[in-house]
Amino acid sequence: MTARPPAPATSGTRRTPLGPVGSAVHRHVTSLQRGYLDDRGDAVSALARLRRGIGRPAGETADLWGLVGTEPLYEQYERRELTEDELRRAEEAAHAAVTLWSLHQQSHHTARMHRRPGPELGAAVRGLAPGAEIDEPTRKRFVRAGTAADPVVLAGRLRELVLLLRREAVALDYGLLADQLYIWQGPGGARSVRRSWGRSYLAVPRGGSGEDPGTAGRNAPGSGADGDGPQDPDTTTPEDETS
Protein backbone atom coordinates (compact mmCIF):
# COMPACT_ATOMS: atom_id res chain seq x y z
CA MET A 1 0.00 0.00 0.00
CA THR A 2 1.69 3.20 -1.16
CA ALA A 3 1.30 6.09 1.25
CA ARG A 4 0.55 9.33 -0.54
CA PRO A 5 1.31 12.65 1.18
CA PRO A 6 -1.61 14.81 2.27
CA ALA A 7 -2.90 17.20 -0.37
CA PRO A 8 -2.10 20.87 0.24
CA ALA A 9 -4.63 22.43 2.58
CA THR A 10 -6.75 25.01 0.79
CA SER A 11 -9.62 25.10 3.28
CA GLY A 12 -10.70 23.43 6.47
CA THR A 13 -13.11 21.10 4.69
CA ARG A 14 -12.12 19.42 1.44
CA ARG A 15 -12.88 16.15 -0.26
CA THR A 16 -9.50 14.43 -0.16
CA PRO A 17 -9.80 10.87 -1.53
CA LEU A 18 -9.32 8.34 1.23
CA GLY A 19 -6.77 5.55 1.20
CA PRO A 20 -7.46 2.00 2.45
CA VAL A 21 -7.04 2.92 6.13
CA GLY A 22 -9.21 6.04 5.95
CA SER A 23 -11.89 4.19 3.97
CA ALA A 24 -12.06 1.37 6.52
CA VAL A 25 -12.27 3.83 9.41
CA HIS A 26 -14.87 5.99 7.66
CA ARG A 27 -17.18 3.05 6.99
CA HIS A 28 -16.80 1.62 10.49
CA VAL A 29 -17.24 4.92 12.33
CA THR A 30 -20.22 5.88 10.14
CA SER A 31 -21.95 2.63 11.11
CA LEU A 32 -21.18 2.98 14.82
CA GLN A 33 -22.17 6.64 14.76
CA ARG A 34 -25.59 5.88 13.30
CA GLY A 35 -26.13 3.24 15.96
CA TYR A 36 -25.09 5.61 18.73
CA LEU A 37 -27.38 8.38 17.49
CA ASP A 38 -30.21 5.83 17.32
CA ASP A 39 -29.39 4.89 20.93
CA ARG A 40 -28.76 1.26 20.04
CA GLY A 41 -27.40 -0.62 23.02
CA ASP A 42 -24.66 -2.41 21.07
CA ALA A 43 -23.28 0.85 19.68
CA VAL A 44 -23.41 2.63 23.05
CA SER A 45 -21.56 -0.29 24.64
CA ALA A 46 -18.98 -0.39 21.81
CA LEU A 47 -18.13 3.29 22.25
CA ALA A 48 -17.68 2.86 25.99
CA ARG A 49 -15.28 -0.03 25.40
CA LEU A 50 -13.40 1.78 22.63
CA ARG A 51 -12.69 4.74 24.89
CA ARG A 52 -10.60 2.47 27.10
CA GLY A 53 -8.17 1.96 24.22
CA ILE A 54 -7.16 5.62 23.77
CA GLY A 55 -3.41 6.09 24.00
CA ARG A 56 -2.69 2.35 24.00
CA PRO A 57 -1.01 0.36 21.24
CA ALA A 58 -3.26 -1.40 18.75
CA GLY A 59 -4.16 -4.94 19.74
CA GLU A 60 -3.00 -4.53 23.33
CA THR A 61 -6.54 -4.41 24.77
CA ALA A 62 -8.17 -7.76 24.07
CA ASP A 63 -11.64 -6.38 24.77
CA LEU A 64 -11.33 -4.24 21.63
CA TRP A 65 -10.56 -7.08 19.24
CA GLY A 66 -13.14 -6.87 16.47
CA LEU A 67 -14.38 -3.41 17.50
CA VAL A 68 -11.95 -1.20 15.57
CA GLY A 69 -13.11 -2.13 12.07
CA THR A 70 -9.76 -3.28 10.69
CA GLU A 71 -11.14 -6.41 9.01
CA PRO A 72 -10.82 -4.95 5.46
CA LEU A 73 -7.14 -4.28 6.16
CA TYR A 74 -6.53 -7.87 7.28
CA GLU A 75 -8.22 -9.07 4.10
CA GLN A 76 -5.82 -6.95 2.06
CA TYR A 77 -2.93 -8.38 4.06
CA GLU A 78 -4.09 -11.94 3.31
CA ARG A 79 -4.21 -11.03 -0.40
CA ARG A 80 -0.64 -9.72 0.00
CA GLU A 81 -1.71 -6.20 -0.88
CA LEU A 82 -0.17 -5.03 2.41
CA THR A 83 3.22 -5.89 3.82
CA GLU A 84 3.68 -6.75 7.49
CA ASP A 85 5.00 -3.25 8.21
CA GLU A 86 2.16 -1.57 6.31
CA LEU A 87 -0.39 -3.61 8.24
CA ARG A 88 1.23 -2.66 11.55
CA ARG A 89 1.09 1.03 10.65
CA ALA A 90 -2.49 0.66 9.43
CA GLU A 91 -3.53 -1.03 12.69
CA GLU A 92 -2.04 1.75 14.80
CA ALA A 93 -3.63 4.48 12.68
CA ALA A 94 -7.09 2.89 12.64
CA HIS A 95 -6.98 2.12 16.36
CA ALA A 96 -6.04 5.69 17.24
CA ALA A 97 -8.65 7.27 14.95
CA VAL A 98 -11.57 5.07 16.03
CA THR A 99 -10.84 5.29 19.75
CA LEU A 100 -10.42 9.07 19.58
CA TRP A 101 -13.73 9.36 17.73
CA SER A 102 -15.43 7.30 20.44
CA LEU A 103 -14.33 9.93 22.97
CA HIS A 104 -15.34 12.79 20.66
CA GLN A 105 -18.83 11.38 20.10
CA GLN A 106 -19.46 10.71 23.80
CA SER A 107 -22.57 12.53 25.11
CA HIS A 108 -23.41 13.92 21.66
CA HIS A 109 -26.65 12.09 20.95
CA THR A 110 -27.96 14.33 18.16
CA ALA A 111 -24.87 15.55 16.30
CA ARG A 112 -22.27 13.63 14.30
CA MET A 113 -18.70 14.29 15.43
CA HIS A 114 -17.33 12.42 12.42
CA ARG A 115 -18.12 14.14 9.14
CA ARG A 116 -17.04 13.17 5.65
CA PRO A 117 -15.94 15.49 4.23
CA GLY A 118 -15.26 17.43 7.39
CA PRO A 119 -12.65 19.70 8.91
CA GLU A 120 -9.03 18.62 8.99
CA LEU A 121 -7.46 18.62 12.44
CA GLY A 122 -5.86 22.05 12.16
CA ALA A 123 -9.04 23.72 10.91
CA ALA A 124 -11.11 22.08 13.65
CA VAL A 125 -8.72 23.24 16.37
CA ARG A 126 -8.64 26.76 14.95
CA GLY A 127 -12.43 26.75 15.01
CA LEU A 128 -12.28 26.68 18.81
CA ALA A 129 -11.21 30.35 18.85
CA PRO A 130 -13.66 33.12 17.95
CA GLY A 131 -13.04 35.12 14.77
CA ALA A 132 -9.46 35.34 13.57
CA GLU A 133 -8.01 35.18 17.07
CA ILE A 134 -5.55 32.46 18.10
CA ASP A 135 -6.09 30.94 21.52
CA GLU A 136 -2.57 30.49 22.88
CA PRO A 137 -3.22 27.59 25.32
CA THR A 138 -5.01 25.64 22.59
CA ARG A 139 -2.27 26.46 20.08
CA LYS A 140 0.34 25.09 22.50
CA ARG A 141 -1.61 21.83 22.81
CA PHE A 142 -1.80 21.66 19.02
CA VAL A 143 1.95 22.23 18.67
CA ARG A 144 2.64 19.63 21.36
CA ALA A 145 0.63 17.07 19.41
CA GLY A 146 2.60 17.88 16.28
CA THR A 147 5.92 17.16 17.99
CA ALA A 148 4.95 13.66 19.20
CA ALA A 149 7.67 11.08 18.53
CA ASP A 150 5.51 7.97 17.98
CA PRO A 151 1.87 7.15 17.18
CA VAL A 152 0.94 6.10 20.71
CA VAL A 153 2.26 9.35 22.20
CA LEU A 154 0.56 11.27 19.39
CA ALA A 155 -2.80 9.63 20.16
CA GLY A 156 -2.43 10.56 23.83
CA ARG A 157 -1.78 14.19 22.95
CA LEU A 158 -4.58 14.28 20.40
CA ARG A 159 -6.88 13.19 23.21
CA GLU A 160 -6.43 16.63 24.82
CA LEU A 161 -7.54 18.33 21.61
CA VAL A 162 -10.46 15.96 21.09
CA LEU A 163 -11.78 16.80 24.55
CA LEU A 164 -11.82 20.48 23.55
CA LEU A 165 -13.53 19.69 20.25
CA ARG A 166 -16.13 17.59 22.06
CA ARG A 167 -16.86 20.38 24.51
CA GLU A 168 -17.58 22.82 21.67
CA ALA A 169 -19.25 20.24 19.40
CA VAL A 170 -16.70 20.77 16.61
CA ALA A 171 -16.69 17.83 14.18
CA LEU A 172 -13.68 16.21 12.52
CA ASP A 173 -13.06 14.05 9.45
CA TYR A 174 -11.83 10.85 11.08
CA GLY A 175 -11.30 9.09 7.76
CA LEU A 176 -8.82 11.77 6.76
CA LEU A 177 -7.26 11.70 10.24
CA ALA A 178 -6.76 7.92 9.99
CA ASP A 179 -4.97 8.25 6.66
CA GLN A 180 -2.77 11.00 8.09
CA LEU A 181 -1.92 8.91 11.15
CA TYR A 182 -0.90 6.12 8.76
CA ILE A 183 1.26 8.46 6.69
CA TRP A 184 2.77 9.91 9.89
CA GLN A 185 4.51 6.61 10.59
CA GLY A 186 6.24 6.36 7.21
CA PRO A 187 9.52 7.96 6.09
CA GLY A 188 9.05 11.73 6.01
CA GLY A 189 5.40 11.28 6.85
CA ALA A 190 5.35 13.21 10.12
CA ARG A 191 6.76 16.27 8.37
CA SER A 192 4.14 16.10 5.59
CA VAL A 193 1.24 15.67 8.02
CA ARG A 194 2.46 18.46 10.29
CA ARG A 195 2.65 20.75 7.28
CA SER A 196 -0.91 19.91 6.26
CA TRP A 197 -2.24 20.40 9.80
CA GLY A 198 -0.39 23.70 10.08
CA ARG A 199 -1.77 24.99 6.80
CA SER A 200 -5.35 24.14 7.69
CA TYR A 201 -4.87 25.76 11.10
CA LEU A 202 -3.66 29.01 9.56
CA ALA A 203 -6.21 29.09 6.71
CA VAL A 204 -8.73 31.49 8.28
CA PRO A 205 -11.92 31.40 6.15
CA ARG A 206 -12.59 34.41 3.94
CA GLY A 207 -15.30 36.91 4.72
CA GLY A 208 -13.93 38.15 8.03
CA SER A 209 -16.25 36.10 10.20
CA GLY A 210 -13.53 33.64 11.15
CA GLU A 211 -16.17 30.91 11.20
CA ASP A 212 -14.95 27.52 10.04
CA PRO A 213 -17.19 25.38 7.79
CA GLY A 214 -17.04 22.60 10.35
CA THR A 215 -18.25 24.76 13.23
CA ALA A 216 -20.78 27.02 11.53
CA GLY A 217 -24.14 26.79 13.24
CA ARG A 218 -22.94 24.52 16.01
CA ASN A 219 -24.70 26.66 18.63
CA ALA A 220 -27.60 27.76 16.46
CA PRO A 221 -31.15 26.68 17.35
CA GLY A 222 -31.80 23.20 16.07
CA SER A 223 -28.11 22.43 15.52
CA GLY A 224 -28.26 19.61 18.04
CA ALA A 225 -25.08 20.82 19.76
CA ASP A 226 -26.87 21.37 23.03
CA GLY A 227 -29.03 18.27 22.78
CA ASP A 228 -32.27 20.29 22.52
CA GLY A 229 -32.62 20.53 18.75
CA PRO A 230 -33.61 17.88 16.23
CA GLN A 231 -31.17 15.21 15.18
CA ASP A 232 -28.26 16.50 13.12
CA PRO A 233 -29.26 15.81 9.50
CA ASP A 234 -27.38 12.98 7.84
CA THR A 235 -25.64 14.54 4.86
CA THR A 236 -23.63 11.41 4.07
CA THR A 237 -23.74 10.74 0.35
CA PRO A 238 -23.36 7.42 -1.51
CA GLU A 239 -19.81 8.51 -2.32
CA ASP A 240 -19.13 8.91 1.39
CA GLU A 241 -20.03 5.28 1.94
CA THR A 242 -17.46 4.02 -0.52
CA SER A 243 -14.73 6.66 -0.61
Secondary structure, DSSP 4 states (H G I P E B T S, - for coil): -PPPPPPPPSSSB--PPP-HHHHHHHHHHHHHHHHHHTT-HHHHHHHHHHHTTTTS-TT--GGGTTTS--HHHHHHHHTTSS-HHHHHHHHHHHHHHHHHHHHHHTT-SSS-SB-SS-B-HHHHHHTTSSTT---HHHHHHHHHHHT-SSHHHHHHHHHHHHHHHHHTT--B-HHHHHHHHHHHTSTTHHHHHHHHHHHHHH-PPTTSS---TTTTTTTSTTSSTTS-SPPPP----HHHHH-
